[in-house]
Amino acid sequence: MALEGKQKTVVQTVGVVVLMGALAWASVPFYDWFCRVTGFGGVTQTADAGSDVILDQTIKVRFDASKARGFGWEFKPMQREMELRIGETGLAFYEAYNPTDRPIAGQASYNVTPYEAGGFFSKIDCFCFEEQVLQPGERVEMPVSFFVDPEIVADRDAKYVHTITLSYTFYEIELPEEAKANAQAALDQPRETNLN
């Protein structure tokens, strides 16, 4: 009887561990979906085109860049801030450089502060929408076009926002198969030797 009770306890404990692991695994995509739909947590919106309405009121947008620990790129905004009219389309650039001797793939996550402005900051086009691959020694300028939705001036909390900070963090991801094949082909090419 005691052995049967211990087995039941072990099965229940394993069940709880599996359930907690499944919930933890599912919480990340669910939270990401929730933030994208609501703008909660400073997550921005996306748009196919700029705003039809441009107000006389201006707002400052600051740009910030960071990278995950151990990520081999250099990454920075090419401008620290800009001031534009609410509803006006802005265009900013970030610079990335791969100083290593190997190709590196990266993906950017982004955030907007203060959080109440996230639902009103709309990106039209952004390097963060897709993975980036930089070859050894490659330096690129990556654009982001955006606008601040004029509805911000009518929001109970967001109407008091005068400065928005757009932050990107780059982290390394696995190289796509095509980039792996290209890197391997470059390594396999015979080196020219000078016979003189």
mmCIF file of the C-alpha atoms, coordinates in Angstrom:
data_MODEL
# 
_entry.id   MODEL 
# 
loop_
_atom_site.group_PDB 
_atom_site.id 
_atom_site.type_symbol 
_atom_site.label_atom_id 
_atom_site.label_alt_id 
_atom_site.label_comp_id 
_atom_site.label_asym_id 
_atom_site.label_entity_id 
_atom_site.label_seq_id 
_atom_site.pdbx_PDB_ins_code 
_atom_site.Cartn_x 
_atom_site.Cartn_y 
_atom_site.Cartn_z 
_atom_site.occupancy 
_atom_site.B_iso_or_equiv 
_atom_site.pdbx_formal_charge 
_atom_site.auth_seq_id 
_atom_site.auth_comp_id 
_atom_site.auth_asym_id 
_atom_site.auth_atom_id 
_atom_site.pdbx_PDB_model_num 
ATOM 1   C CA . MET A 1 1   ? 0.000  0.000  0.000   1.00 0.00 ? 1   MET A CA 1 
ATOM 2   C CA . ALA A 1 2   ? 2.841  2.417  0.860   1.00 0.00 ? 2   ALA A CA 1 
ATOM 3   C CA . LEU A 1 3   ? 4.554  1.723  -2.483  1.00 0.00 ? 3   LEU A CA 1 
ATOM 4   C CA . GLU A 1 4   ? 1.343  2.462  -4.367  1.00 0.00 ? 4   GLU A CA 1 
ATOM 5   C CA . GLY A 1 5   ? 0.997  5.806  -2.518  1.00 0.00 ? 5   GLY A CA 1 
ATOM 6   C CA . LYS A 1 6   ? 4.590  6.773  -3.387  1.00 0.00 ? 6   LYS A CA 1 
ATOM 7   C CA . GLN A 1 7   ? 4.025  5.940  -7.061  1.00 0.00 ? 7   GLN A CA 1 
ATOM 8   C CA . LYS A 1 8   ? 0.889  8.084  -7.091  1.00 0.00 ? 8   LYS A CA 1 
ATOM 9   C CA . THR A 1 9   ? 2.828  10.990 -5.532  1.00 0.00 ? 9   THR A CA 1 
ATOM 10  C CA . VAL A 1 10  ? 5.634  10.637 -8.090  1.00 0.00 ? 10  VAL A CA 1 
ATOM 11  C CA . VAL A 1 11  ? 3.133  10.591 -10.989 1.00 0.00 ? 11  VAL A CA 1 
ATOM 12  C CA . GLN A 1 12  ? 1.361  13.674 -9.608  1.00 0.00 ? 12  GLN A CA 1 
ATOM 13  C CA . THR A 1 13  ? 4.666  15.523 -9.141  1.00 0.00 ? 13  THR A CA 1 
ATOM 14  C CA . VAL A 1 14  ? 5.805  14.698 -12.674 1.00 0.00 ? 14  VAL A CA 1 
ATOM 15  C CA . GLY A 1 15  ? 2.392  15.810 -13.970 1.00 0.00 ? 15  GLY A CA 1 
ATOM 16  C CA . VAL A 1 16  ? 2.705  19.167 -12.188 1.00 0.00 ? 16  VAL A CA 1 
ATOM 17  C CA . VAL A 1 17  ? 6.234  19.681 -13.568 1.00 0.00 ? 17  VAL A CA 1 
ATOM 18  C CA . VAL A 1 18  ? 5.086  18.877 -17.135 1.00 0.00 ? 18  VAL A CA 1 
ATOM 19  C CA . LEU A 1 19  ? 2.052  21.167 -16.803 1.00 0.00 ? 19  LEU A CA 1 
ATOM 20  C CA . MET A 1 20  ? 4.160  24.049 -15.461 1.00 0.00 ? 20  MET A CA 1 
ATOM 21  C CA . GLY A 1 21  ? 6.688  23.581 -18.277 1.00 0.00 ? 21  GLY A CA 1 
ATOM 22  C CA . ALA A 1 22  ? 3.921  23.615 -20.897 1.00 0.00 ? 22  ALA A CA 1 
ATOM 23  C CA . LEU A 1 23  ? 2.405  26.765 -19.408 1.00 0.00 ? 23  LEU A CA 1 
ATOM 24  C CA . ALA A 1 24  ? 5.790  28.492 -19.317 1.00 0.00 ? 24  ALA A CA 1 
ATOM 25  C CA . TRP A 1 25  ? 6.449  27.512 -22.940 1.00 0.00 ? 25  TRP A CA 1 
ATOM 26  C CA . ALA A 1 26  ? 3.024  28.753 -24.104 1.00 0.00 ? 26  ALA A CA 1 
ATOM 27  C CA . SER A 1 27  ? 3.150  31.977 -22.103 1.00 0.00 ? 27  SER A CA 1 
ATOM 28  C CA . VAL A 1 28  ? 5.830  33.609 -24.309 1.00 0.00 ? 28  VAL A CA 1 
ATOM 29  C CA . PRO A 1 29  ? 3.923  33.431 -27.625 1.00 0.00 ? 29  PRO A CA 1 
ATOM 30  C CA . PHE A 1 30  ? 0.639  34.247 -25.873 1.00 0.00 ? 30  PHE A CA 1 
ATOM 31  C CA . TYR A 1 31  ? 2.136  37.306 -24.154 1.00 0.00 ? 31  TYR A CA 1 
ATOM 32  C CA . ASP A 1 32  ? 3.751  38.424 -27.444 1.00 0.00 ? 32  ASP A CA 1 
ATOM 33  C CA . TRP A 1 33  ? 0.400  38.099 -29.234 1.00 0.00 ? 33  TRP A CA 1 
ATOM 34  C CA . PHE A 1 34  ? -1.392 39.972 -26.435 1.00 0.00 ? 34  PHE A CA 1 
ATOM 35  C CA . CYS A 1 35  ? 1.140  42.836 -26.532 1.00 0.00 ? 35  CYS A CA 1 
ATOM 36  C CA . ARG A 1 36  ? 0.974  43.163 -30.321 1.00 0.00 ? 36  ARG A CA 1 
ATOM 37  C CA . VAL A 1 37  ? -2.834 43.291 -30.299 1.00 0.00 ? 37  VAL A CA 1 
ATOM 38  C CA . THR A 1 38  ? -3.167 45.751 -27.416 1.00 0.00 ? 38  THR A CA 1 
ATOM 39  C CA . GLY A 1 39  ? 0.082  47.735 -27.541 1.00 0.00 ? 39  GLY A CA 1 
ATOM 40  C CA . PHE A 1 40  ? 0.574  46.747 -23.898 1.00 0.00 ? 40  PHE A CA 1 
ATOM 41  C CA . GLY A 1 41  ? 4.129  46.746 -22.625 1.00 0.00 ? 41  GLY A CA 1 
ATOM 42  C CA . GLY A 1 42  ? 5.343  49.276 -25.192 1.00 0.00 ? 42  GLY A CA 1 
ATOM 43  C CA . VAL A 1 43  ? 4.916  47.018 -28.217 1.00 0.00 ? 43  VAL A CA 1 
ATOM 44  C CA . THR A 1 44  ? 4.378  49.049 -31.377 1.00 0.00 ? 44  THR A CA 1 
ATOM 45  C CA . GLN A 1 45  ? 1.746  48.780 -34.083 1.00 0.00 ? 45  GLN A CA 1 
ATOM 46  C CA . THR A 1 46  ? 2.325  48.184 -37.805 1.00 0.00 ? 46  THR A CA 1 
ATOM 47  C CA . ALA A 1 47  ? 0.791  50.034 -40.753 1.00 0.00 ? 47  ALA A CA 1 
ATOM 48  C CA . ASP A 1 48  ? 0.817  49.690 -44.534 1.00 0.00 ? 48  ASP A CA 1 
ATOM 49  C CA . ALA A 1 49  ? 1.047  53.457 -45.113 1.00 0.00 ? 49  ALA A CA 1 
ATOM 50  C CA . GLY A 1 50  ? 1.508  56.726 -43.258 1.00 0.00 ? 50  GLY A CA 1 
ATOM 51  C CA . SER A 1 51  ? -1.216 58.659 -41.501 1.00 0.00 ? 51  SER A CA 1 
ATOM 52  C CA . ASP A 1 52  ? -3.777 60.706 -43.455 1.00 0.00 ? 52  ASP A CA 1 
ATOM 53  C CA . VAL A 1 53  ? -3.857 63.264 -40.646 1.00 0.00 ? 53  VAL A CA 1 
ATOM 54  C CA . ILE A 1 54  ? -0.855 65.360 -39.597 1.00 0.00 ? 54  ILE A CA 1 
ATOM 55  C CA . LEU A 1 55  ? -1.216 67.656 -36.598 1.00 0.00 ? 55  LEU A CA 1 
ATOM 56  C CA . ASP A 1 56  ? 0.672  70.867 -35.855 1.00 0.00 ? 56  ASP A CA 1 
ATOM 57  C CA . GLN A 1 57  ? 1.640  69.425 -32.463 1.00 0.00 ? 57  GLN A CA 1 
ATOM 58  C CA . THR A 1 58  ? 5.137  67.877 -32.380 1.00 0.00 ? 58  THR A CA 1 
ATOM 59  C CA . ILE A 1 59  ? 6.643  64.986 -30.487 1.00 0.00 ? 59  ILE A CA 1 
ATOM 60  C CA . LYS A 1 60  ? 10.243 63.884 -29.951 1.00 0.00 ? 60  LYS A CA 1 
ATOM 61  C CA . VAL A 1 61  ? 11.340 60.365 -30.807 1.00 0.00 ? 61  VAL A CA 1 
ATOM 62  C CA . ARG A 1 62  ? 14.581 59.075 -29.291 1.00 0.00 ? 62  ARG A CA 1 
ATOM 63  C CA . PHE A 1 63  ? 16.452 56.042 -30.606 1.00 0.00 ? 63  PHE A CA 1 
ATOM 64  C CA . ASP A 1 64  ? 18.250 53.458 -28.499 1.00 0.00 ? 64  ASP A CA 1 
ATOM 65  C CA . ALA A 1 65  ? 20.246 50.342 -29.396 1.00 0.00 ? 65  ALA A CA 1 
ATOM 66  C CA . SER A 1 66  ? 21.574 47.402 -27.415 1.00 0.00 ? 66  SER A CA 1 
ATOM 67  C CA . LYS A 1 67  ? 22.585 43.822 -28.081 1.00 0.00 ? 67  LYS A CA 1 
ATOM 68  C CA . ALA A 1 68  ? 22.416 40.519 -26.279 1.00 0.00 ? 68  ALA A CA 1 
ATOM 69  C CA . ARG A 1 69  ? 25.465 39.529 -24.256 1.00 0.00 ? 69  ARG A CA 1 
ATOM 70  C CA . GLY A 1 70  ? 28.065 37.851 -26.435 1.00 0.00 ? 70  GLY A CA 1 
ATOM 71  C CA . PHE A 1 71  ? 26.484 39.020 -29.703 1.00 0.00 ? 71  PHE A CA 1 
ATOM 72  C CA . GLY A 1 72  ? 29.320 39.795 -32.121 1.00 0.00 ? 72  GLY A CA 1 
ATOM 73  C CA . TRP A 1 73  ? 27.942 42.828 -33.960 1.00 0.00 ? 73  TRP A CA 1 
ATOM 74  C CA . GLU A 1 74  ? 28.359 46.512 -33.293 1.00 0.00 ? 74  GLU A CA 1 
ATOM 75  C CA . PHE A 1 75  ? 24.916 48.152 -33.373 1.00 0.00 ? 75  PHE A CA 1 
ATOM 76  C CA . LYS A 1 76  ? 23.884 51.797 -32.907 1.00 0.00 ? 76  LYS A CA 1 
ATOM 77  C CA . PRO A 1 77  ? 21.338 54.416 -34.010 1.00 0.00 ? 77  PRO A CA 1 
ATOM 78  C CA . MET A 1 78  ? 22.628 56.851 -36.633 1.00 0.00 ? 78  MET A CA 1 
ATOM 79  C CA . GLN A 1 79  ? 20.667 59.672 -34.983 1.00 0.00 ? 79  GLN A CA 1 
ATOM 80  C CA . ARG A 1 80  ? 19.882 60.050 -31.299 1.00 0.00 ? 80  ARG A CA 1 
ATOM 81  C CA . GLU A 1 81  ? 16.534 61.804 -31.665 1.00 0.00 ? 81  GLU A CA 1 
ATOM 82  C CA . MET A 1 82  ? 14.234 63.632 -34.047 1.00 0.00 ? 82  MET A CA 1 
ATOM 83  C CA . GLU A 1 83  ? 11.258 65.890 -33.626 1.00 0.00 ? 83  GLU A CA 1 
ATOM 84  C CA . LEU A 1 84  ? 8.316  65.508 -35.973 1.00 0.00 ? 84  LEU A CA 1 
ATOM 85  C CA . ARG A 1 85  ? 4.688  66.466 -36.189 1.00 0.00 ? 85  ARG A CA 1 
ATOM 86  C CA . ILE A 1 86  ? 2.224  63.929 -34.862 1.00 0.00 ? 86  ILE A CA 1 
ATOM 87  C CA . GLY A 1 87  ? 1.040  61.872 -37.850 1.00 0.00 ? 87  GLY A CA 1 
ATOM 88  C CA . GLU A 1 88  ? 4.072  62.792 -39.978 1.00 0.00 ? 88  GLU A CA 1 
ATOM 89  C CA . THR A 1 89  ? 6.126  59.883 -41.344 1.00 0.00 ? 89  THR A CA 1 
ATOM 90  C CA . GLY A 1 90  ? 9.647  59.719 -39.931 1.00 0.00 ? 90  GLY A CA 1 
ATOM 91  C CA . LEU A 1 91  ? 12.626 57.817 -41.307 1.00 0.00 ? 91  LEU A CA 1 
ATOM 92  C CA . ALA A 1 92  ? 15.490 56.793 -39.040 1.00 0.00 ? 92  ALA A CA 1 
ATOM 93  C CA . PHE A 1 93  ? 18.531 54.584 -39.593 1.00 0.00 ? 93  PHE A CA 1 
ATOM 94  C CA . TYR A 1 94  ? 20.467 52.153 -37.427 1.00 0.00 ? 94  TYR A CA 1 
ATOM 95  C CA . GLU A 1 95  ? 23.949 50.917 -38.281 1.00 0.00 ? 95  GLU A CA 1 
ATOM 96  C CA . ALA A 1 96  ? 25.153 47.360 -37.802 1.00 0.00 ? 96  ALA A CA 1 
ATOM 97  C CA . TYR A 1 97  ? 28.683 46.081 -38.312 1.00 0.00 ? 97  TYR A CA 1 
ATOM 98  C CA . ASN A 1 98  ? 30.072 42.558 -38.132 1.00 0.00 ? 98  ASN A CA 1 
ATOM 99  C CA . PRO A 1 99  ? 33.761 42.816 -37.081 1.00 0.00 ? 99  PRO A CA 1 
ATOM 100 C CA . THR A 1 100 ? 34.159 39.039 -36.805 1.00 0.00 ? 100 THR A CA 1 
ATOM 101 C CA . ASP A 1 101 ? 35.559 36.557 -39.326 1.00 0.00 ? 101 ASP A CA 1 
ATOM 102 C CA . ARG A 1 102 ? 32.295 34.626 -39.682 1.00 0.00 ? 102 ARG A CA 1 
ATOM 103 C CA . PRO A 1 103 ? 28.791 35.404 -40.976 1.00 0.00 ? 103 PRO A CA 1 
ATOM 104 C CA . ILE A 1 104 ? 26.329 36.158 -38.175 1.00 0.00 ? 104 ILE A CA 1 
ATOM 105 C CA . ALA A 1 105 ? 22.525 36.193 -38.345 1.00 0.00 ? 105 ALA A CA 1 
ATOM 106 C CA . GLY A 1 106 ? 20.601 38.462 -36.024 1.00 0.00 ? 106 GLY A CA 1 
ATOM 107 C CA . GLN A 1 107 ? 17.037 39.364 -35.167 1.00 0.00 ? 107 GLN A CA 1 
ATOM 108 C CA . ALA A 1 108 ? 15.938 42.559 -33.447 1.00 0.00 ? 108 ALA A CA 1 
ATOM 109 C CA . SER A 1 109 ? 13.321 42.818 -30.747 1.00 0.00 ? 109 SER A CA 1 
ATOM 110 C CA . TYR A 1 110 ? 11.876 46.241 -30.065 1.00 0.00 ? 110 TYR A CA 1 
ATOM 111 C CA . ASN A 1 111 ? 10.075 48.242 -27.443 1.00 0.00 ? 111 ASN A CA 1 
ATOM 112 C CA . VAL A 1 112 ? 8.633  51.713 -26.965 1.00 0.00 ? 112 VAL A CA 1 
ATOM 113 C CA . THR A 1 113 ? 8.647  53.745 -23.773 1.00 0.00 ? 113 THR A CA 1 
ATOM 114 C CA . PRO A 1 114 ? 6.676  55.117 -22.118 1.00 0.00 ? 114 PRO A CA 1 
ATOM 115 C CA . TYR A 1 115 ? 4.449  52.073 -22.368 1.00 0.00 ? 115 TYR A CA 1 
ATOM 116 C CA . GLU A 1 116 ? 1.247  54.050 -22.910 1.00 0.00 ? 116 GLU A CA 1 
ATOM 117 C CA . ALA A 1 117 ? 2.676  55.325 -26.217 1.00 0.00 ? 117 ALA A CA 1 
ATOM 118 C CA . GLY A 1 118 ? 3.205  51.823 -27.659 1.00 0.00 ? 118 GLY A CA 1 
ATOM 119 C CA . GLY A 1 119 ? -0.301 51.552 -29.060 1.00 0.00 ? 119 GLY A CA 1 
ATOM 120 C CA . PHE A 1 120 ? 0.148  54.827 -30.966 1.00 0.00 ? 120 PHE A CA 1 
ATOM 121 C CA . PHE A 1 121 ? 3.610  54.252 -32.435 1.00 0.00 ? 121 PHE A CA 1 
ATOM 122 C CA . SER A 1 122 ? 3.143  52.663 -35.863 1.00 0.00 ? 122 SER A CA 1 
ATOM 123 C CA . LYS A 1 123 ? 5.904  51.184 -38.012 1.00 0.00 ? 123 LYS A CA 1 
ATOM 124 C CA . ILE A 1 124 ? 5.443  51.210 -41.766 1.00 0.00 ? 124 ILE A CA 1 
ATOM 125 C CA . ASP A 1 125 ? 8.671  49.399 -42.587 1.00 0.00 ? 125 ASP A CA 1 
ATOM 126 C CA . CYS A 1 126 ? 11.400 48.089 -40.295 1.00 0.00 ? 126 CYS A CA 1 
ATOM 127 C CA . PHE A 1 127 ? 14.556 45.986 -40.382 1.00 0.00 ? 127 PHE A CA 1 
ATOM 128 C CA . CYS A 1 128 ? 13.140 44.224 -37.323 1.00 0.00 ? 128 CYS A CA 1 
ATOM 129 C CA . PHE A 1 129 ? 10.443 42.552 -39.425 1.00 0.00 ? 129 PHE A CA 1 
ATOM 130 C CA . GLU A 1 130 ? 12.952 40.018 -40.772 1.00 0.00 ? 130 GLU A CA 1 
ATOM 131 C CA . GLU A 1 131 ? 16.243 38.387 -39.839 1.00 0.00 ? 131 GLU A CA 1 
ATOM 132 C CA . GLN A 1 132 ? 19.484 40.056 -40.867 1.00 0.00 ? 132 GLN A CA 1 
ATOM 133 C CA . VAL A 1 133 ? 22.674 38.292 -41.985 1.00 0.00 ? 133 VAL A CA 1 
ATOM 134 C CA . LEU A 1 134 ? 25.972 40.175 -42.006 1.00 0.00 ? 134 LEU A CA 1 
ATOM 135 C CA . GLN A 1 135 ? 29.065 38.750 -43.653 1.00 0.00 ? 135 GLN A CA 1 
ATOM 136 C CA . PRO A 1 136 ? 32.496 39.179 -42.027 1.00 0.00 ? 136 PRO A CA 1 
ATOM 137 C CA . GLY A 1 137 ? 33.451 42.867 -42.101 1.00 0.00 ? 137 GLY A CA 1 
ATOM 138 C CA . GLU A 1 138 ? 30.068 43.926 -43.516 1.00 0.00 ? 138 GLU A CA 1 
ATOM 139 C CA . ARG A 1 139 ? 28.542 47.233 -42.395 1.00 0.00 ? 139 ARG A CA 1 
ATOM 140 C CA . VAL A 1 140 ? 24.914 48.120 -43.208 1.00 0.00 ? 140 VAL A CA 1 
ATOM 141 C CA . GLU A 1 141 ? 22.463 50.942 -42.605 1.00 0.00 ? 141 GLU A CA 1 
ATOM 142 C CA . MET A 1 142 ? 19.019 49.666 -41.676 1.00 0.00 ? 142 MET A CA 1 
ATOM 143 C CA . PRO A 1 143 ? 15.941 51.917 -42.001 1.00 0.00 ? 143 PRO A CA 1 
ATOM 144 C CA . VAL A 1 144 ? 12.782 52.166 -39.947 1.00 0.00 ? 144 VAL A CA 1 
ATOM 145 C CA . SER A 1 145 ? 9.868  54.306 -41.145 1.00 0.00 ? 145 SER A CA 1 
ATOM 146 C CA . PHE A 1 146 ? 7.151  55.182 -38.659 1.00 0.00 ? 146 PHE A CA 1 
ATOM 147 C CA . PHE A 1 147 ? 4.581  57.697 -37.468 1.00 0.00 ? 147 PHE A CA 1 
ATOM 148 C CA . VAL A 1 148 ? 2.865  58.563 -34.217 1.00 0.00 ? 148 VAL A CA 1 
ATOM 149 C CA . ASP A 1 149 ? -0.894 58.076 -34.569 1.00 0.00 ? 149 ASP A CA 1 
ATOM 150 C CA . PRO A 1 150 ? -2.799 61.368 -34.098 1.00 0.00 ? 150 PRO A CA 1 
ATOM 151 C CA . GLU A 1 151 ? -5.213 59.484 -31.813 1.00 0.00 ? 151 GLU A CA 1 
ATOM 152 C CA . ILE A 1 152 ? -2.524 59.817 -29.126 1.00 0.00 ? 152 ILE A CA 1 
ATOM 153 C CA . VAL A 1 153 ? -3.732 63.348 -28.333 1.00 0.00 ? 153 VAL A CA 1 
ATOM 154 C CA . ALA A 1 154 ? -7.176 62.017 -27.358 1.00 0.00 ? 154 ALA A CA 1 
ATOM 155 C CA . ASP A 1 155 ? -5.955 59.182 -25.122 1.00 0.00 ? 155 ASP A CA 1 
ATOM 156 C CA . ARG A 1 156 ? -6.450 59.689 -21.382 1.00 0.00 ? 156 ARG A CA 1 
ATOM 157 C CA . ASP A 1 157 ? -2.863 58.727 -20.481 1.00 0.00 ? 157 ASP A CA 1 
ATOM 158 C CA . ALA A 1 158 ? -0.844 58.988 -23.691 1.00 0.00 ? 158 ALA A CA 1 
ATOM 159 C CA . LYS A 1 159 ? -1.831 62.598 -24.446 1.00 0.00 ? 159 LYS A CA 1 
ATOM 160 C CA . TYR A 1 160 ? 0.717  63.723 -21.845 1.00 0.00 ? 160 TYR A CA 1 
ATOM 161 C CA . VAL A 1 161 ? 3.608  62.001 -23.653 1.00 0.00 ? 161 VAL A CA 1 
ATOM 162 C CA . HIS A 1 162 ? 6.042  64.461 -25.265 1.00 0.00 ? 162 HIS A CA 1 
ATOM 163 C CA . THR A 1 163 ? 8.993  62.115 -25.872 1.00 0.00 ? 163 THR A CA 1 
ATOM 164 C CA . ILE A 1 164 ? 8.924  58.509 -27.089 1.00 0.00 ? 164 ILE A CA 1 
ATOM 165 C CA . THR A 1 165 ? 11.954 56.207 -27.006 1.00 0.00 ? 165 THR A CA 1 
ATOM 166 C CA . LEU A 1 166 ? 12.210 53.454 -29.615 1.00 0.00 ? 166 LEU A CA 1 
ATOM 167 C CA . SER A 1 167 ? 14.596 50.729 -28.442 1.00 0.00 ? 167 SER A CA 1 
ATOM 168 C CA . TYR A 1 168 ? 16.006 47.772 -30.355 1.00 0.00 ? 168 TYR A CA 1 
ATOM 169 C CA . THR A 1 169 ? 17.936 44.832 -28.989 1.00 0.00 ? 169 THR A CA 1 
ATOM 170 C CA . PHE A 1 170 ? 19.723 42.525 -31.434 1.00 0.00 ? 170 PHE A CA 1 
ATOM 171 C CA . TYR A 1 171 ? 20.379 38.896 -30.565 1.00 0.00 ? 171 TYR A CA 1 
ATOM 172 C CA . GLU A 1 172 ? 22.000 36.100 -32.522 1.00 0.00 ? 172 GLU A CA 1 
ATOM 173 C CA . ILE A 1 173 ? 19.915 33.497 -34.300 1.00 0.00 ? 173 ILE A CA 1 
ATOM 174 C CA . GLU A 1 174 ? 20.885 30.418 -36.296 1.00 0.00 ? 174 GLU A CA 1 
ATOM 175 C CA . LEU A 1 175 ? 22.196 31.143 -39.784 1.00 0.00 ? 175 LEU A CA 1 
ATOM 176 C CA . PRO A 1 176 ? 19.679 30.381 -42.531 1.00 0.00 ? 176 PRO A CA 1 
ATOM 177 C CA . GLU A 1 177 ? 20.596 27.343 -44.651 1.00 0.00 ? 177 GLU A CA 1 
ATOM 178 C CA . GLU A 1 178 ? 21.478 29.500 -47.681 1.00 0.00 ? 178 GLU A CA 1 
ATOM 179 C CA . ALA A 1 179 ? 23.917 31.610 -45.635 1.00 0.00 ? 179 ALA A CA 1 
ATOM 180 C CA . LYS A 1 180 ? 25.468 28.444 -44.175 1.00 0.00 ? 180 LYS A CA 1 
ATOM 181 C CA . ALA A 1 181 ? 25.951 27.012 -47.676 1.00 0.00 ? 181 ALA A CA 1 
ATOM 182 C CA . ASN A 1 182 ? 27.514 30.263 -48.946 1.00 0.00 ? 182 ASN A CA 1 
ATOM 183 C CA . ALA A 1 183 ? 29.895 30.417 -45.979 1.00 0.00 ? 183 ALA A CA 1 
ATOM 184 C CA . GLN A 1 184 ? 30.917 26.784 -46.491 1.00 0.00 ? 184 GLN A CA 1 
ATOM 185 C CA . ALA A 1 185 ? 31.447 27.358 -50.239 1.00 0.00 ? 185 ALA A CA 1 
ATOM 186 C CA . ALA A 1 186 ? 33.735 30.300 -49.476 1.00 0.00 ? 186 ALA A CA 1 
ATOM 187 C CA . LEU A 1 187 ? 35.762 28.121 -47.105 1.00 0.00 ? 187 LEU A CA 1 
ATOM 188 C CA . ASP A 1 188 ? 35.978 25.278 -49.635 1.00 0.00 ? 188 ASP A CA 1 
ATOM 189 C CA . GLN A 1 189 ? 37.309 27.433 -52.480 1.00 0.00 ? 189 GLN A CA 1 
ATOM 190 C CA . PRO A 1 190 ? 40.975 26.694 -53.179 1.00 0.00 ? 190 PRO A CA 1 
ATOM 191 C CA . ARG A 1 191 ? 43.231 29.604 -52.320 1.00 0.00 ? 191 ARG A CA 1 
ATOM 192 C CA . GLU A 1 192 ? 45.319 31.044 -55.121 1.00 0.00 ? 192 GLU A CA 1 
ATOM 193 C CA . THR A 1 193 ? 49.017 30.600 -54.642 1.00 0.00 ? 193 THR A CA 1 
ATOM 194 C CA . ASN A 1 194 ? 51.685 32.768 -56.158 1.00 0.00 ? 194 ASN A CA 1 
ATOM 195 C CA . LEU A 1 195 ? 54.238 30.581 -57.932 1.00 0.00 ? 195 LEU A CA 1 
ATOM 196 C CA . ASN A 1 196 ? 56.644 33.432 -58.793 1.00 0.00 ? 196 ASN A CA 1 
# 
